[in-house]
Amino acid sequence: MVKIGIVIGSTRPGRKGDQVARWVHERAARRSDAEFEVIDLRDHPLPHLEEPPGFSGRYQDERTRALAAVVASCDGFVVVTPEYNHSVPGVLKNAMDHVYVEWNTKAAGFVSYGGVGGARSVEQLRLVCGALQLADVAPQVTLPLATEFENREVFKPGDHQLAALDMLLDHVVAWSTALAPLRTRADEEAAIRGRLDEIIAGLRAKDFEALRRVYAPDVVSFDVEPPLQHVGVEAKLKNWAKAFTFFEKVDYELRDLTVTMSGDLAVGHGFGRVSGTLPNGDAVNGMWVRATFVFRKTGGEWLIAHDQASVPFDVATGRGVADLEP
């Protein structure tokens, strides 16, 4: 069963969004084809956008990570939004900008309110949804302040609005369900990227057991360190031990990672760089290499069955070129 988040898109004092969201949730709770949860942005106070581009799904601020977890738990959304000065509430746009992959391949519908029913806010939100890979459904509920709010303050919608809301919910649930296979793929890719994050964390902590959990027992590694290949997880860990001995503090950076999946196999490629601090305190920036990772899904987990790090070389001299940058 899909889960739909009902997002309250305003946090300002005197907002009417909580009244509208309560109406949406009470109607939605009668359905048996989905579960519904209210997501109040007041519970997720975020700074003005301070995250780097979030295409990787890795966030620096714990507040962003908390919002990302809530968004990730939903399969679709009903966004309850006012219209402020012919536009989108800043807090809602800020929340949508803070995370990215968690919005992808899901459905969104809009319940708006304002001077003209909030229609102009929704028109702008539809453009944002396209960039976030959110499938915005056509039906929407528009609630003019003059007709649906007593004294423009207390929400008292006409009965005719229920039919519009039911149609909106029908479409959000149907599209959220239809997009489930794409979300599964996105979840698998996120899991693979998470495994590489575990490698980075393990290297920084010099944690052999954390690294061991990421590699298949029969991993074959083509690293820049001799010999030509390292066969088995023990050989791979022995190779990392050399780096731990060389560096007092070790770091690893992975850039421009692309992941391709088919069944129980996946391939990731990008650029990696080992750097660190020597025992004498000198910093070593290291060199960029071309990094390839082959994952095999075993027992429900993605494990690295093969990896390769390669360095371009000068054909005339036969020497590696170590000063290139991606």
N, C-alpha and C positions, 0 to 999 in steps of 0.2 A: 504494500500500500504506500502511495506517495505521501510525502509530507510537504505541506504548503505553509510558508511563513507569511504572516500578515504584518507588513512593515508600517509602523507609524512614522511618517516622514517629516514630522515637525517636533521640535523640542521647546519652542518658545512659550513663555507664560501665557495663559489664556487660550492655548491651542484648542481646536475642536477635533483634532485627529483622533484623540482617545475615544470620544463618543462614537465617531464613525467606525473605528476599528472594532469597538465592542459590538456594534450592529452587524458588521461583517462576520465577526467570529461567531456570534450567536446563530446566525443563519447557516454558516458553513458547518457548524458542529452537528447539524442535523443530518449531514451526508454520511454515507457509509463507504464511499469510494476513496477517501483521503482523510488524513489527520491534519489539524490546523493548529498553529502556534503563533501567538502575537509576539512580534519583535519590536520592542520600543527602543528607539534610538537614544532615549534618555538613559537607558541602561548601558549604553556604549559611548560614553563621552570621548571623542577623538580630538586630537589637535588638528589645526589646519594642516592639510596634507604634508606630512614629513617623511613618508616612506619613499624609497626609490621605486622605479617601475616594478609592479608586482607580478609580472608575467611568469615568474618562477614559482610563485606560491610561497616564497620564503619572506617572512616579515620580521622587522627588527623590534617593533614596539609591542609590548605585551597587550596593549589595548587593541591594536590591530589584530593580533593573533586571536584574541577573544571574539572579536566580531567575525573574523574569518571562520572560526569554528562553528558559530551559529549559522552563518550563511551556508557553509558547506553541508550542514545537517539537513538542509531543505532541498526539495526537488523542484520547487516552483515558488512563486511569490504573488501576493496581492499587495500592491503598494498603495497605501492611503496617503494622499498628498494634497496639500493646499496649493494655491497659486499665490506667490508673493511678487508683487510688482511685475506681473506678466511673465513670471519665470518660476524655476524650480527652487524649493527651499535649499539654502546653502548647506545645511546640515545633512540633507539627503544626498546631494551631489557629492559632498565630501566623503560620506560613508561609501557610496558606490565607487568612488575613485580609490579608496584605501585598499580594497582587495580586488582581485581580478579573476583568477582561475575558479574561485568558489562560486562566481556567478555563471560561469560558462555552461552552455548546453542545458539550460533550464528555461522555464516559461515564466512570463510575468504578465499580470493584468493590473489595471489601474482603477481605483475609486478616488475621485478627485472632488474637491469642494472649493468654492470661492465665488467671486463676483459673477463670473460666467461659468460657474461649475468647475473651475480649475482646469478647463480644457487646454489653455495655453501651456500650463505646466506639463501636462501629459504629452503634448506634441514634442516638447523638448526632451522629455524622458525617453520617448521612443527612439530618438537619435542616439542617446546614451546606451540604450539597450543593444542596439546594433553593434556598437563598439565592444560591448561586454559579452557578446555572443549569447545574449538573452533573447529568447523568442517572445516578442510582445504580441499578445493576442488582440484581435480587432475589437471585440466588444468591450465597452467600458461603462462605468457608472459615473455620471456627472451630477453634482449636487449643488445647485445655486443657493447662495446664502438667503436670497430673498424668498424662496419658496420652500426650502427644506429645513430651515432653521427658524424657530420661533424667536422673534426679536433679533434675528441674525446671530443668535447665541446658542440656543438649546436645540439640539438635533432632533427633529421630528419628521422623518421622511414619509412621503406619500407611499401608499401601498403599491403603486405602479413601479416603484423603484426595486421591489423585491424580484420582479421578473427580470429586470436588467441585471441585478446582482446574481441571480441564479444562472443566467446565460454566461456571465463573466466567469463564474466558478466552474461551470461545465467546461469551458474552453481551457482554463488554466490547468484543471486536473487532466483533461484529455491530452494536452500538449506535454505536460510534465511526464505523463505516463509514456507517451510515444517517444520522448527523447531519452528514456532510460538507457537504451543500449549505448548511446553516445556518452552518457555520464559514466557508465561502467568503464568505458575506454579511458575517459579522462581520469577516473579514480585510479586505474591501473598505472597510467603514466605518472600520476602524482606519487604513487607508491614507489615507482622506480626512481624518480627524482629524490624521494625521501631516503632511499638506500644510499644514494651517492652523498646525501647530506650526512648520513651516518658515517661514511668513510671519512669525510672532512672532519667531523667531530672526533672520531676515533684517532685520527692522525694528530690533531691538536692536543689531545689528551694523552697521546702515546699509549693508547688502550688496545692491546693486542686482542683481547677477547671481543671487544666491540667490532674490530676489523674482521675477526674470524667469522662472525655471524653473517657478514655480507657476502662472503665468497663461498662458492660451491666447493665441496671437498676435493673434487677433481679439476679445479680451475687450472687453466693453462694461460700463463701470462708472458707476453712479449714486452719486456720492459727495456728501458735504455741501459740498465745495468747488465753486465754479462752475468750468465751465459745467454745464448740466444733465446732460450725459453726457461721458464720456471714452472714446473709441473707439480700441482697439488697445493693445498692451502698452506701447508707448512713451509714450502719453498717460497710462496708468496709472502708470508709473514716474515720469513728470514730476510727477504729483500727489503721489507719495510724497516726491519731492525737496523739495517745499515744506515738508513736515514735518521733514525732515532739516536744512533751513536754519533753521527756526524753533527747533528744539530742539538743545541741545548733546548731551543724552542723551535717547533716545526709548524709550518702552515701549508695549506694547499688551497689553490684557487682554481675553480672550474668555470669556464666562460663559454657562451654561445652553444649550449647543449641542445641538441636535437634528438628526439626519441622517436623511433619507429617500431611498431609492434605488429606481430602476427601470431595468433594463437598463444602458445606458451613460450615464445621467444621474442626478445626485444633487443634492439641495438641502439645505443646512444653514442653520439660523437660530438666532440667539441675540442676545446683547448684547455690544457691543464698546466699548472706551474707549482712546483714545490719550492718553498722558500723558508727562511728561518733565521735564527740567531745562533752563531757559533758559541762554543764554551767560553771563548775570550771576549764575547760581547759584540763581535762584528756581525753586522746584518748581511745576509746573502739573499739577493733578489731571485736567484735561480733563473731558469730559462723556460720559455713556453714550448710545450710539445703538443703534437697532435694526439689526442686521447680518444680511444674507442673502447666501449664496454659492451659485451654481449651478455644479456641476462637470460636465464632459464628459470621458468616458474616451477618450483619443486615444493610439494607439500603446502601449497597455498602461498609460498613466499618467493619473491624474486631474488635470485642469487646470481652473482657474477660468475659465469662459466669461462669467460675469456676476456682479457683486456690487453690493450696494446698501446704503448707510448712510442711515438716515432719522432725523429728529428730530421729535418731536411738536410741534404748534404750538397756540397759543391762538387760537381762531376769532375772538374779539372783537377782538384786537389785530393778528392776523396775524404775531405774533412767535413764534419757536421757544422751546420750553421746555427749557432745558439743565440743570436741576437735579434731574431725576428719577433714581432709582436702581432697578435691578431687584430 
